[in-house]
Amino acid sequence: QVLLDESGGGLVQAGGSLRLSCAASGRTSSTYAMAWFRQAPGKEREFVAVISYSGGSTSYADSVQGRFTVARDDAKNTFYLQMNDLKPEDTGVYSCNIGGPFGIWGQGTQVTVSS
């Protein structure tokens, strides 16, 4: 069983930056893609970014393209979401995921961007 633990959320002003971390523990393996999702108050959870198992391929939601960067460090069983030029609409609970909607989820970390 793999467990995911996010950290790094917080309150930041618009235009600021945050780096989220997702640490994997348990029966970890580097042979999986890892993704970030977010859920804003009153809205459905939405895809943010994904990185392939090798780290050689990434994909982003249009709303964060050019501002967010996803990366992984398999030696530390951790992957990251660097968020720059944050906007109030980026506010939400950010969760990391392995294996898609029916896979493994972390508990989430709150990101709040003030205007």
C-alpha positions as CSV (number, residue, x, y, z in Angstrom):
1,Q,0.0,0.0,0.0
2,V,1.3,3.4,-1.0
3,L,0.5,6.5,1.1
4,L,0.7,10.1,-0.2
5,D,1.3,13.1,2.0
6,E,1.1,16.6,0.6
7,S,2.6,19.7,2.2
8,G,3.5,23.2,1.3
9,G,0.2,24.9,1.0
10,G,-0.6,28.2,2.6
11,L,-1.8,31.8,2.2
12,V,-0.1,33.9,-0.5
13,Q,-0.9,37.2,-2.2
14,A,-1.7,37.2,-5.9
15,G,1.5,37.1,-8.0
16,G,3.3,35.1,-5.3
17,S,4.7,31.5,-5.4
18,L,4.3,28.3,-3.5
19,R,5.9,24.9,-3.9
20,L,3.8,21.9,-3.0
21,S,5.4,18.5,-2.1
22,C,3.9,15.1,-2.3
23,A,5.8,12.4,-0.4
24,A,5.1,8.8,-1.2
25,S,5.6,6.1,1.5
26,G,5.0,2.4,1.8
27,R,5.3,0.1,-1.2
28,T,6.6,2.8,-3.5
29,S,7.7,2.4,-7.0
30,S,9.0,4.8,-9.6
31,T,7.0,3.1,-12.3
32,Y,3.9,5.3,-12.1
33,A,2.8,8.6,-13.3
34,M,1.9,11.1,-10.7
35,A,-0.7,13.9,-10.9
36,W,-2.0,16.9,-9.1
37,F,-5.6,17.9,-8.9
38,R,-7.4,20.7,-7.1
39,Q,-10.8,21.5,-5.8
40,A,-12.1,25.0,-5.3
41,P,-15.0,25.7,-2.9
42,G,-18.3,24.7,-4.4
43,K,-16.6,23.3,-7.5
44,E,-15.7,19.9,-8.9
45,R,-12.2,18.6,-8.6
46,E,-10.1,19.4,-11.6
47,F,-6.9,18.2,-13.2
48,V,-3.9,20.4,-12.7
49,A,-0.8,18.6,-13.9
50,V,0.8,15.2,-14.5
51,I,4.3,13.8,-14.8
52,S,5.2,10.5,-16.4
53,Y,6.9,7.7,-14.6
54,S,10.2,8.7,-16.2
55,G,9.8,12.4,-15.6
56,G,10.3,12.9,-19.3
57,S,6.8,14.0,-20.1
58,T,4.5,16.5,-18.4
59,S,1.1,17.9,-19.1
60,Y,-0.8,20.8,-17.7
61,A,-4.3,22.3,-17.5
62,D,-4.6,25.3,-19.8
63,S,-5.4,27.5,-16.8
64,V,-1.9,26.8,-15.2
65,Q,0.2,26.3,-18.3
66,G,3.3,28.5,-18.1
67,R,2.9,29.2,-14.4
68,F,3.1,25.8,-12.8
69,T,5.8,23.2,-13.1
70,V,5.6,19.6,-12.0
71,A,8.7,17.6,-11.1
72,R,9.7,14.4,-9.4
73,D,12.6,13.2,-7.3
74,D,12.4,9.4,-7.2
75,A,15.4,9.1,-4.9
76,K,13.2,10.9,-2.3
77,N,9.9,9.3,-3.4
78,T,8.6,12.9,-3.7
79,F,7.1,14.9,-6.4
80,Y,6.5,18.6,-6.5
81,L,4.3,21.3,-7.9
82,Q,6.0,24.7,-8.3
83,M,3.3,27.4,-8.6
84,N,4.3,30.9,-9.8
85,D,2.3,34.0,-10.5
86,L,-0.6,32.7,-8.4
87,K,-4.1,34.0,-9.0
88,P,-7.1,34.1,-6.7
89,E,-8.7,31.5,-8.9
90,D,-5.9,29.1,-8.0
91,T,-7.4,28.9,-4.5
92,G,-8.4,25.4,-3.5
93,V,-7.4,22.1,-1.9
94,Y,-4.5,20.5,-3.9
95,S,-4.2,16.7,-3.9
96,C,-1.7,14.4,-5.4
97,N,-2.7,11.2,-7.1
98,I,-1.4,7.9,-8.4
99,G,-3.4,5.7,-10.6
100,G,-6.2,8.0,-11.7
101,P,-9.7,8.7,-10.1
102,F,-9.9,5.2,-8.5
103,G,-6.2,5.2,-7.5
104,I,-4.4,6.6,-4.4
105,W,-5.0,10.1,-3.1
106,G,-3.3,12.2,-0.5
107,Q,-5.3,14.1,2.1
108,G,-4.8,17.5,0.3
109,T,-3.2,20.8,1.2
110,Q,-5.0,24.1,1.2
111,V,-3.8,26.9,-1.1
112,T,-5.4,30.3,-0.6
113,V,-4.5,33.2,-2.9
114,S,-5.6,36.6,-1.8
115,S,-6.2,39.5,-4.3
